[in-house]
Amino acid sequence: MDHAKFNIINLFLLICLGAIRGTSGAVTLIGLPNTVRVPENSPATVVASFTVSATGGATIPSGLPIIINSNPLSSAFTISNINSKCEILFTGNPILDFETAPNTFNLQIYVNDSKGNTDLQILTIVITDVDEPPVFLDNLKNQVYITENSPQGTIYTVLAYDPENKPLQYSLQPTSYPFIISGETGSIISTKVFDYEKDLKSYNLLVKVGDGTNPEINGTVIVNIVNTNDNAPIFTMKQRTFTIPEEQAPGTIVANVTAQDADDFSNVGNLTFSINPTDYFTINPLMGIIQVAERIDRDAKPLRDNPLITVEVSVIDSPKGGQSTSMSITFNVTDINDNPPVCIPDTYRPQVEETAIINTRIITITCTDIDVDPPNNQFKFTNLSCNGCNRMFDLNPAFSGNIVLTGSLDLEQPNNPLEYTLTVVAEDITAPFYKDTAYVYVIVLPVNENPPVFNPTTYNFSVSELNGQWTLVGVVTATDKDIPFTGISYSIVAGGSTLGYSNIFWIDPNTGSIQLMTEPDYETTSKYVLTIEAVDNDPKDPKTANSVVTVNILEANNEKPMCTPNDYTLTIPTDLSPGTNIQKFQLTCTDRDSPPTAFRYTINSGNINNHFAFSPPEGSNITRLILAEPFHYSDGLDKQWNYKLLVFITDDNLLSKGIVETGTVTINVNVVIAGLTTVSTTTPPSISYIHIAKNVYATTAWYVPFIITLGAMLLLGFLGYLLYHLAKYLSTKDHSCCTPKPDKYKEPLIFFADKAKKEVILELTNVNTVFDGEAVDPVTGKVYEFNTKSGARRWKDTQIVKDPQPIKMESSELVIPVLPSSINEGKGRIRTANGQKTNSNDVKAEQKRAEKKNVFEPDPKSLLENPAGQPTEGLSPLPTPKTKQEGEPKPILKKGDLSEV
């Protein structure tokens, strides 16, 4: 049901309701229904009016009548009720446009009174058409932008329409602008190519549109010329060369590059600067300020050779990727006084002889200043100083580096040292007057100007001929005025020689001490005249001096008497008369330092009963041996027949001050009975050699006891090692004396194939084994059961032997069954044919021997099932079960897989 039908039904119901209630009164909308006409686009106004009439004393409630519905729906109309006079008002919103809005509106106006009477009427409002002027669709407020250098053509189309669809006419003002408009389409066309830098930046165009009857409407189109980057920037600065000093701090501004671009976008950053290379300078990319980037040293290469730095500065306009321009800028780096003079070396050690004369050049100081340009690299030498020198040195010429001698360096002067310490300053001649100091250590070389001098010039010394080697004879002394004292060496250049010795004196070259090299002999030479030379120790020009030294040898009794013969044998008869010179024997003695009258003769030993004496006993160098007392052999007083006389010959030299020398002579006297033939023989002098042996330990032979001790320790260790192994061997060896012999009836546990067959009786203990696994034998194909822990197995459906009988086996080889661990651990034992039992340990030992011999080891249950020991039907030997890990799943055995059995 449409909305109109719904309104008619509502109206009909209200009329019926009013008719029913009209028995007591009525309410009426006077002036309705009605039809009114309203021009389109009318402003807010009254479009119709009516009154409300109520009878029967009824009243109209406030707010009535009302518009209860409109067709079409619209909020553009309201009712104003003043004293029962009602007006239909057009609100003006929305605007009633004939071309776009509905042309007819049906308003349903309803009213009711206080007694329940109602009335409903319809007001029809018809919108009438009005001739309207054209309308801009876009209100013509657009800004139009075209880029410069764009070709001529349409830049904008004016959008307008006529509500009555009349044809429109377009016009454009002012006509002087380079634009035209199509009178029919409204297209605005540019008639030239614009240059942003030369032409106007924007144009205000007045657009007029008319339909021929109504007044024209006006609109404005603003055409803006958009700048494009069609011009390269240009540098506005004219200076291309800049002079800057070296050593400017980083960040110092040295130049300001300016440029402009005809394509001015009114943007500070529309130009971007760059510089290349960037070794010394950087440039602010926006401002064009060139600053020092790092140290610029004019004194170092390459600027030392060429002070010019040329960089290329580029400017590019915005946006990036636009046009750019480059130019070269040259910086001339000037030198400044930034380096001090440097003295290399800064320390000098010249050597000057002490005899150097005035104005002798000592040294020339060499300094350099690496500054490039004068006067920055010029300097002078000043402030020559020397502690305690008293103007000994000077600079000549002044301010130069030449140091000359102005005084005497003679070392013999008491205040002149061996070394002078000088300092000289090299100073720049320009500010900031940098300085450097050089140190000069003048070493004065001594000159050997003076020879040594002996004081006194001659010497007299005396030494006894009794003094031996290294006896000090005397000391000679020489002095040298040269400073520093370099030492004096002494030597004997003449004298001091004697028969048999080239020189019996030695002089210490350092101290001048004269010593004996051997004992002097007064009898040979009683006086020596030595020439002593003193030489100063100057390596270049040694000087010498001589001194005469007289050495007097003092006589002493140092010679022993020498007698001939000194060993003699005599034979005398027993009846020789006293006072007789025995066989006319006489001693002749000599002494080099004693007179002949100084000899004294005594018999020291062997003169038993004083039978012998010398005549004269003293005062002569010749004496005779005489018989002083007769022999008394018959009376028994003498019993000695052979006498060995030891004779002392002493020189009683009165000048020797108590020192005497004694010589010895041996005389052998043989006494024979008178009447017998005697033979007198003379025995030549003999020489006795005495050999003294001493056991002296030398400290240099320390290694001998060490080696002996070490060898003894090694030998003891080796013997102990042998004894240890011998005891070990004896303790492990099976001896009949120590180990009881086995029973003669006991059989050995090991049976060999070449021996007689033995019966083996197995006695098995019943074990209730749980067989919790099954498998198929790969050889026979039969199913057998096995225990997963012990490894025991049996054919399926095989019963466990309750009371196993002993099994007898005959075999030429040893067969030891491998029992499960539960049987071997004390539950099973093997009995031999003679009834002897073997414990489980023996069984295990036999099992190991069997494994080494690759002997088949049958399962005990197999032996039970096959007592005769016959081989089973291809049943393979039982493998050793693997140890099952905790948590490991039980493997599923397949046919032919016995790895888990």
ABEGO torsion letter per residue (X at the ends): XBAAAAAAAAAAAAAAAAAAAAAAEBBBBBGOBBBBBBBBGBBBBBABBBBBBBBGGBBBBBGOBBBABBOBBBAABBBBBBGGBBBBBBAGOBBBBAAABBABBBBBBBBBBAAGBBBBBBBBBBBBBBBBBBBBAAGGABBBBBBBGBBBEBABBBBBBBAAGBBBBBBBOBAABBBBBBAAAGBBBBABBBBAAABBABBBBBBBBBAGABBBBBBBBBBBBBBBBABBBBBABABABBBBBBGBBBGBBABBBBBBBABBAGBAAABBBBBOBAAABBBBAAAGBBBBABBBBAABOAAAABABBBBBBBBBBOBBGBBBBBBBBBBBBBBBBABBBBBOBABBBBBBBAABBBGBBABBBBBBBABABOAAABBBBBGBBBBGAGGABBBOBBGBABBBBABBABAABAABBABBBBBBBBBBABOAGBBBBBBBBBBBBBBBABBBBBOBABBBBBBBAABBBGBBAEBBBBBBABOBBAEBBBBBABEGBBBGBABABBBBAAAGBBBBABBBBAAABABBBBBBBBBBBBAABBBBBBBBBBBBBBBBBABBBBBOBABBBBBBBAABBBGBBBGGBBBBBBBAABBAAABBBBBABGBBGGABBBOBABGBABBBBBBABBBBAAAGABABABBBBBBBBBBBBAAAGGBBBBBBBBBBBBBBBBGBBBBBBBBBBBBBBBBBBBBBBBAAAAAAAAAAAAAAAAAAAAAAAAAAAAAAAAAABBBAAABBBBBAABBBABBBAABBBBBBBBBBBBBBBBBABBBBBAAAGBBBBBBAAAGBBBBBGBBBBABBBBBBBBBABBBBBBBBAAAABGABBBBBAAGBBBBAAAAAAAAAAAAAAGBBBBBAAAAAABAAGBBBBGBBBBBBBBBBBBGBBBBBBBBGBAAAX
